[in-house]
C-alpha cells in the first residue's frame, strides 16, 4: 500500500497546499454493517458516567487548549468500566443522532484508555500497537468490540463516522490526544445536542491558531485539512468557504482577502495536563 502511494505521488502532481501526506491518510470506506439504525427510535443513550469523567480529567488552559490528566487516568483506570458499558450498547437499535453521539464518545473514550494504558508517552504515535511492518500509533489495533465486531479506531472514524454521516464537523469532535488536534470536549456528546456541539467545536478550532494562522498575508491551516481535504469539498476554494463559515469577522475577512492557503502545521505532542 505504501509503495502504491509513493508511486501515485511520483505520477500525480499535488496542487495548492496539499502534500504527499494526504496520500497516506485513510479514505472514507463504508462498512455497510454499521448503517443499521432505527429511525423510529425515541430512546436516548445515557452518557452520564463518561460526561462526569470528562469534566474531571479534561482541563481547559488559558491558551485555549484542553489537556487531559493522563497520569490520574493511568493510576485509577477509571475508563475500563465506561468503555465496557459503551461497548455493550446495541447501537444499531438507535436513531442516527444517538448513533453519531455514541461513536464520537466511544472513539474518544477508547483513545484516552489506550494512552492511559501506555502512559507516559511523548506522543500517541509512540504507541505502536497496530499490526504490520509500518505500524505507526494505535489506530489499526483492534481495541474494542461492539455488537460482536472487533473494531479499531480507524474503523470507527473512517469506516463508520466519515462515510455514514459525511459531515466534515466530525473531525472537530474525534480527538487524537495531540496538541494540534481539536479540543477533547469537557462534556459528552449527546444525540439531542450533537449538532450544536459540532457547530461549537468547529467554531472553536477554526478560530484558534491550531486551526488557522495568518501571518504576513500567508495562510497556514491544520494538516487535518490536507489529510482529509475530500471531506471539506475537495479543493482549496471549498475549504476556504468552510473556514469562513465558522471564522470570526476579522479572520473571515483575512481569509477572503488572502484567497489561498500557503501551508499546513500540526503538533503531535501529547495533550497532557502534567506538561
C-alpha positions in Angstrom: 0.0 0.0 0.0 2.8 2.4 0.9 4.6 1.6 -2.4 1.4 2.3 -4.3 1.0 5.6 -2.5 4.6 6.5 -3.3 4.1 5.6 -7.0 1.0 7.8 -7.1 3.0 10.6 -5.5 5.6 10.3 -8.3 3.0 10.2 -11.0 0.4 12.7 -9.8 1.3 16.3 -9.1 -0.1 17.7 -5.9 -1.8 21.1 -6.2 -2.2 24.1 -3.9 -1.3 23.5 -0.3 -1.7 19.7 -0.4 1.3 17.5 0.4 2.4 13.9 0.0 1.0 13.1 3.5 -2.5 13.2 2.1 -1.8 10.1 0.0 -1.3 8.1 3.2 -4.4 9.4 5.0 -7.2 6.8 5.4 -10.1 7.2 3.0 -13.7 7.0 3.9 -14.5 3.3 3.3 -18.0 2.4 4.3 -18.6 -0.7 6.5 -22.2 -1.4 5.5 -22.9 -3.5 8.6 -23.0 -0.2 10.6 -25.6 1.5 8.5 -28.3 -0.3 10.6 -30.3 2.1 12.7 -33.9 2.6 13.8 -35.2 6.0 12.6 -38.4 5.5 14.7 -36.5 5.1 18.0 -37.1 7.7 20.6 -34.7 6.2 23.1 -31.7 8.2 24.4 -28.3 6.8 25.3 -27.0 7.5 28.8 -23.5 9.1 28.8 -23.6 10.4 32.3 -20.6 8.4 33.5 -18.5 9.5 30.5 -19.6 13.1 31.0 -18.6 13.1 34.6 -15.2 11.7 33.8 -14.6 14.3 31.1 -15.4 17.1 33.5 -13.0 15.7 36.0 -9.9 14.9 33.8 -10.2 17.4 30.9 -8.6 20.7 31.9 -9.1 23.9 29.9 -5.9 26.0 29.5 -5.5 29.7 29.2 -4.1 29.1 25.7 -7.4 27.7 24.5 -6.2 24.1 24.5 -7.9 21.3 26.5 -5.5 18.9 28.2 -6.0 15.6 29.9 -4.9 14.3 33.2 -3.5 11.1 31.8 -1.5 10.5 35.0 -4.6 10.4 37.0 -6.4 8.2 34.5 -3.4 5.7 34.4 -3.4 5.5 38.2 -7.2 5.0 38.6 -8.0 3.1 35.4 -11.4 4.8 35.6 -12.1 4.3 31.9 -12.3 0.5 32.0 -15.9 0.4 33.2 -17.0 3.3 31.0 -15.6 1.7 27.8 -17.1 -1.7 28.7 -20.5 -0.1 29.2 -20.3 1.8 25.9 -19.2 -1.3 24.1 -22.2 -3.2 25.5 -24.7 -0.9 23.8 -26.8 -2.3 21.0 -26.1 0.8 18.9 -27.9 -0.4 15.8 -31.2 -0.1 17.7 -30.9 3.8 18.0 -31.6 6.6 15.6 -28.9 8.4 13.7 -28.3 11.3 16.1 -27.9 8.9 19.1 -25.5 6.8 17.0 -23.4 9.8 16.0 -23.0 10.9 19.6 -22.3 7.3 20.6 -19.5 6.7 18.0 -17.8 10.0 18.9 -17.9 9.3 22.6 -16.7 5.7 22.1 -13.8 6.9 19.9 -12.7 9.5 22.4 -13.1 7.1 25.4 -11.0 4.4 23.8 -8.4 6.9 22.7 -8.0 8.0 26.3 -7.9 4.4 27.5 -5.2 3.5 25.0 -3.0 6.4 26.1 -3.6 5.8 29.8 -2.6 2.2 29.4 0.8 3.1 27.8 1.4 6.3 29.7 3.8 8.1 29.9 4.5 8.8 26.2 5.6 11.9 24.3 3.1 11.4 21.6 0.3 8.9 20.8 2.3 7.9 17.7 4.8 6.2 20.1 2.1 3.6 21.0 2.9 1.3 18.1 0.4 -1.5 18.8 -1.0 -1.5 15.2 -0.2 -4.7 13.2 2.1 -4.6 10.3 5.7 -3.6 9.4 4.8 0.1 9.1 2.8 0.3 12.3 2.5 3.9 13.5 0.4 4.5 16.5 -2.6 2.6 17.8 -5.1 3.3 15.1 -5.2 0.0 13.4 -5.2 -2.2 16.5 -8.4 -3.9 17.5 -9.2 -2.1 20.7 -12.9 -2.5 21.4 -15.7 -5.0 20.4 -19.3 -3.7 19.6 -22.2 -6.0 18.7 -19.7 -8.8 18.3 -17.4 -6.9 15.9 -13.8 -6.1 16.8 -13.1 -2.5 15.9 -10.1 -0.3 15.5 -10.0 3.4 16.0 -9.6 3.8 12.2 -12.7 1.6 11.8 -14.8 4.0 13.9 -13.5 7.2 12.3 -13.0 6.2 8.6 -15.4 3.2 8.1 -18.3 4.4 10.3 -18.3 8.1 11.2 -17.0 9.7 8.0 -18.8 7.6 5.3 -22.2 7.3 7.1 -22.6 10.9 8.2 -20.4 12.6 5.5 -20.1 15.6 7.9 -16.7 17.4 8.0 -17.5 18.6 11.5 -16.8 15.0 12.7 -13.1 16.0 12.5 -13.6 18.6 15.2 -15.1 16.0 17.6 -12.9 13.0 17.5 -9.7 13.6 19.5 -6.3 12.1 18.7 -4.7 13.1 22.0 -2.4 15.7 20.5 -2.0 19.4 21.0 -2.6 20.0 17.3 -5.9 18.2 17.4 -9.3 19.9 18.1 -10.1 20.0 21.7 -11.5 17.0 23.5 -14.8 18.4 24.8 -15.3 18.7 28.5 -18.8 17.1 28.1 -20.2 14.1 26.4 -21.8 14.4 23.0 -25.5 13.6 23.2 -27.9 12.8 20.4 -30.2 15.7 21.4 -27.5 18.3 21.2 -24.9 16.8 18.8 -25.5 19.3 16.0 -25.0 22.3 18.3 -21.9 20.7 19.8 -20.3 20.0 16.4 -21.0 23.6 15.4 -19.3 24.9 18.5 -16.3 22.5 18.1 -15.8 23.8 14.5 -16.0 27.4 15.6 -13.5 27.0 18.4 -10.9 25.1 16.4 -11.0 27.3 13.3 -10.7 30.5 15.4 -7.7 29.1 17.3 -4.1 29.2 15.8 -4.1 25.4 15.6 -6.8 25.6 13.0 -5.9 28.7 11.1 -3.0 31.2 11.3 -2.4 34.2 9.1 0.9 36.0 9.2 2.2 38.5 6.7 -0.7 37.6 4.4 0.2 33.9 4.3 -2.4 31.4 5.5 -1.4 28.3 7.4 -4.0 25.7 8.3 -4.1 22.5 10.3 -2.8 19.4 8.4 -6.2 17.9 9.2 -7.5 19.9 6.2 -4.8 18.5 4.0 -5.2 14.9 5.1 -9.0 15.0 4.7 -9.5 17.6 2.1 -12.1 15.5 0.3 -14.4 15.9 3.4 -14.1 19.7 3.1 -15.2 19.7 -0.6 -12.0 18.6 -2.2 -10.5 21.9 -3.2 -8.8 25.0 -1.7 -11.9 27.0 -2.6 -14.4 24.8 -0.8 -12.1 24.5 2.2 -11.8 28.3 2.4 -15.6 28.6 2.2 -15.8 26.2 5.1 -13.3 28.1 7.2 -15.0 31.4 6.5 -18.4 29.9 7.6 -17.1 29.5 11.2 -14.4 32.2 11.4 -15.0 35.3 13.4 -15.4 38.6 11.5 -11.8 39.6 11.4 -10.5 36.1 10.5 -13.2 35.7 7.8 -12.1 39.0 6.3 -8.5 38.0 6.3 -9.3 34.6 4.6 -11.4 36.4 1.9 -8.5 38.8 1.2 -5.9 36.1 1.1 -7.8 33.8 -1.3 -5.4 30.9 -1.0 -3.7 28.6 1.5 0.1 28.6 1.8 1.0 25.8 4.2 0.0 23.4 6.9 1.1 22.7 10.5 0.3 20.1 13.2 1.7 19.4 16.7 1.7 15.7 17.6 2.8 16.3 21.2 0.5 14.6 23.7 -2.2 16.9 25.1 -1.0 16.0 28.6 -2.1 18.2 31.5 1.0 17.4 33.5 3.3 19.0 31.0 
